């Protein structure tokens, strides 16, 4: 565990490789000045408070998995202006229309990544849409803890 990352929550070998480089560099990969360096998917949309981008390592059995990343480095919801919440919902509504989403999930972890299940200690939300064609017994799970 570093100030910015929790390697224990990584799910893929290539993710761990990228995370190790980030640890070696001593930066937060979601800070605006480093996002493009470590996060290869493009920015789809950006507002005053949030950047919307595909998850570089989407959960298995998803059709859509987007991240909404705060543009300012914050680690908890209580550090944000209330207007950031309104903007976030506008981005979620955009994604619903853009990706023709008729069901899915919207989730956010906050605080200490040693306890919340996240890999990056920088506030971000997930927009997750399971694939309708996934095996019936396959589940898309969002880990908290």
C-alpha positions as CSV (number, residue, x, y, z in Angstrom):
1,X,0.0,0.0,0.0
2,X,1.3,3.4,-0.9
3,X,-0.3,6.8,-0.5
4,X,-2.1,6.5,-3.8
5,X,-2.5,2.7,-4.6
6,X,-3.4,-0.5,-3.0
7,X,-1.8,-3.3,-5.0
8,X,-3.8,-5.9,-3.0
9,X,-7.0,-4.9,-4.8
10,X,-5.5,-5.3,-8.3
11,X,-7.3,-7.9,-10.4
12,X,-4.9,-8.4,-13.5
13,X,-1.2,-9.0,-14.0
14,X,-0.8,-6.2,-16.4
15,X,-2.7,-3.9,-14.0
16,X,-0.2,-4.8,-11.3
17,X,2.7,-4.0,-13.7
18,X,1.3,-0.5,-14.4
19,X,0.6,0.0,-10.7
20,X,4.2,-0.9,-9.8
21,X,5.5,1.7,-12.3
22,X,3.1,4.3,-10.7
23,X,4.4,3.3,-7.2
24,X,8.0,3.7,-8.5
25,X,7.1,7.1,-9.9
26,X,5.4,8.2,-6.6
27,X,2.4,9.8,-8.2
28,X,-1.4,9.5,-8.3
29,X,-2.4,8.0,-11.6
30,X,-5.8,9.7,-11.6
31,X,-4.4,13.2,-11.0
32,X,-5.0,15.2,-14.3
33,X,-1.3,15.7,-15.0
34,X,-0.7,11.9,-15.0
35,X,-4.0,10.4,-16.2
36,X,-3.0,10.0,-19.8
37,X,0.4,8.7,-18.9
38,X,-0.9,5.7,-17.1
39,X,-4.6,5.3,-18.2
40,X,-4.7,4.4,-21.9
41,X,-8.4,4.7,-22.7
42,X,-9.5,8.1,-24.0
43,X,-11.3,10.8,-22.1
44,X,-14.9,10.7,-23.4
45,X,-16.2,13.7,-21.6
46,X,-15.1,16.3,-19.1
47,X,-16.8,18.8,-16.9
48,X,-15.7,21.2,-14.2
49,X,-15.4,18.4,-11.6
50,X,-15.3,15.1,-13.4
51,X,-13.5,13.2,-16.3
52,X,-15.4,10.3,-17.9
53,X,-13.3,7.5,-19.4
54,X,-13.7,3.7,-20.0
55,X,-12.2,1.6,-17.2
56,X,-8.8,0.3,-18.4
57,X,-9.6,-3.0,-16.7
58,X,-13.4,-3.5,-16.9
59,X,-15.1,-6.0,-14.8
60,X,-15.7,-9.4,-16.4
61,X,-19.1,-9.8,-18.1
62,X,-19.7,-6.1,-18.6
63,X,-20.8,-4.4,-21.8
64,X,-20.0,-0.9,-20.5
65,X,-17.7,0.0,-17.6
66,X,-16.9,3.7,-17.3
67,X,-15.1,5.7,-14.6
68,X,-16.0,9.2,-13.5
69,X,-12.8,10.5,-11.9
70,X,-12.6,13.8,-10.0
71,X,-10.5,16.3,-11.7
72,X,-9.1,17.6,-8.4
73,X,-7.3,15.1,-6.2
74,X,-9.8,14.3,-3.4
75,X,-10.3,11.0,-1.5
76,X,-13.7,11.4,0.0
77,X,-17.1,12.8,-1.0
78,X,-17.1,15.3,1.8
79,X,-14.2,17.1,0.1
80,X,-16.3,18.0,-2.9
81,X,-18.5,20.9,-3.6
82,X,-22.2,19.9,-3.7
83,X,-22.3,21.1,-7.4
84,X,-19.9,18.2,-8.2
85,X,-22.7,15.7,-7.3
86,X,-25.1,17.4,-9.7
87,X,-22.5,17.3,-12.5
88,X,-21.8,13.7,-11.8
89,X,-25.5,12.8,-12.3
90,X,-25.4,14.8,-15.6
91,X,-22.5,12.6,-16.7
92,X,-24.4,9.4,-15.7
93,X,-27.4,10.6,-17.6
94,X,-25.2,11.3,-20.7
95,X,-23.8,7.7,-20.4
96,X,-27.2,6.2,-20.2
97,X,-28.2,7.9,-23.5
98,X,-24.8,7.5,-25.2
99,X,-24.5,3.8,-24.5
100,X,-28.3,3.0,-24.7
101,X,-28.2,1.7,-21.1
102,X,-31.5,0.2,-19.9
103,X,-30.1,-1.3,-16.7
104,X,-26.9,-1.2,-14.7
105,X,-25.2,0.1,-11.7
106,X,-23.6,3.3,-10.4
107,X,-21.2,2.9,-7.5
108,X,-18.5,4.8,-5.6
109,X,-16.0,3.9,-2.9
110,X,-14.4,6.6,-0.8
111,X,-11.8,6.9,2.0
112,X,-9.1,4.5,2.9
113,X,-8.3,2.0,0.1
114,X,-6.9,-0.4,2.7
115,X,-10.6,-0.9,3.7
116,X,-12.8,0.0,0.8
117,X,-11.7,-2.4,-1.9
118,X,-10.4,0.3,-4.4
119,X,-7.0,0.2,-6.0
120,X,-6.6,4.0,-6.5
121,X,-6.9,6.5,-3.6
122,X,-8.5,9.2,-5.7
123,X,-12.3,9.6,-5.6
124,X,-13.9,8.0,-8.7
125,X,-17.3,6.4,-9.5
126,X,-18.1,3.4,-11.7
127,X,-20.9,3.2,-14.2
128,X,-21.3,-0.6,-14.8
129,X,-23.5,-2.4,-17.3
130,X,-23.6,-6.2,-17.3
131,X,-23.6,-7.9,-20.6
132,X,-27.1,-9.3,-21.3
133,X,-25.4,-12.3,-23.0
134,X,-23.2,-13.3,-20.1
135,X,-23.7,-16.8,-18.7
136,X,-26.8,-17.0,-16.5
137,X,-24.8,-17.9,-13.4
138,X,-22.1,-15.2,-14.0
139,X,-22.3,-12.2,-11.8
140,X,-20.7,-8.8,-12.0
141,X,-19.5,-7.8,-8.6
142,X,-18.4,-4.5,-7.2
143,X,-16.2,-5.1,-4.2
144,X,-16.4,-2.9,-1.1
145,X,-13.9,-4.1,1.6
